[in-house]
């Protein structure tokens, strides 16, 4: 069982330097700061939302590992029931 955990941990940490994925971009026009804002001047502000690729890989790896462990536990339970009956 330790080998499975080592593999899951290695995959989860392997993607830590792969960069980011842009998920959303939002642009808004807002008043300038100070006197320029009082005079009605505006500026455009852009917000970019990104997700790190390493985080996506880590989350997917850990979710897959959890699903695998749940499958194995259910399989062991079914085998125990078959042996009892």
C-alpha positions in Angstrom: 0.0 0.0 0.0 2.9 2.4 0.6 3.9 2.3 -3.1 0.4 3.6 -4.1 0.7 6.5 -1.7 4.2 7.3 -2.9 3.1 7.3 -6.5 0.1 9.6 -5.7 2.3 12.0 -3.7 4.9 12.1 -6.5 2.3 12.9 -9.2 0.7 15.5 -7.0 4.0 17.3 -6.5 5.3 16.8 -10.0 3.0 19.4 -11.5 4.0 22.2 -9.2 6.0 24.2 -11.8 3.8 23.8 -14.9 2.3 27.4 -14.9 -1.2 28.6 -14.7 -4.5 28.4 -16.7 -6.6 31.5 -17.1 -10.1 30.8 -16.0 -11.8 34.2 -16.2 -11.0 37.7 -17.3 -13.1 40.7 -16.1 -12.7 44.3 -17.3 -14.3 47.3 -15.6 -14.2 51.0 -16.0 -13.6 52.9 -12.8 -13.0 56.5 -11.8 -9.4 57.6 -11.6 -7.8 58.3 -8.2 -7.6 61.8 -6.8 -8.4 65.0 -8.6 -8.7 63.3 -12.0 -11.5 61.1 -10.7 -13.3 64.3 -9.4 -13.0 65.7 -12.9 -14.7 62.6 -14.3 -11.7 60.8 -15.8 -11.8 57.0 -15.8 -9.5 54.1 -16.1 -9.9 50.5 -17.2 -9.2 47.8 -14.7 -8.7 44.2 -15.8 -8.8 41.3 -13.3 -7.5 37.9 -14.4 -8.4 34.7 -12.5 -5.9 31.9 -12.9 -5.6 28.4 -11.5 -2.2 26.7 -11.1 -1.8 23.7 -13.3 0.0 21.9 -10.4 -3.0 22.5 -8.1 -5.3 21.0 -10.7 -3.1 17.9 -11.2 -2.7 17.5 -7.4 -6.5 17.7 -6.8 -7.2 15.3 -9.6 -4.6 12.9 -8.4 -5.8 12.9 -4.8 -9.4 12.6 -5.9 -8.5 9.6 -8.1 -6.5 8.0 -5.3 -9.4 8.5 -2.9 -11.8 6.9 -5.4 -9.4 4.0 -5.8 -9.1 3.4 -2.1 -12.9 3.6 -1.7 -13.3 1.0 -4.6 -10.8 -1.3 -2.9 -12.6 -1.0 0.5 -16.0 -1.8 -1.1 -14.4 -4.7 -2.9 -12.9 -6.1 0.3 -16.3 -5.7 2.0 -18.1 -7.6 -0.8 -15.5 -10.3 -0.6 -15.9 -10.6 3.1 -19.7 -10.9 2.7 -19.3 -13.7 0.1 -17.0 -15.6 2.4 -19.4 -15.3 5.3 -22.4 -16.6 3.4 
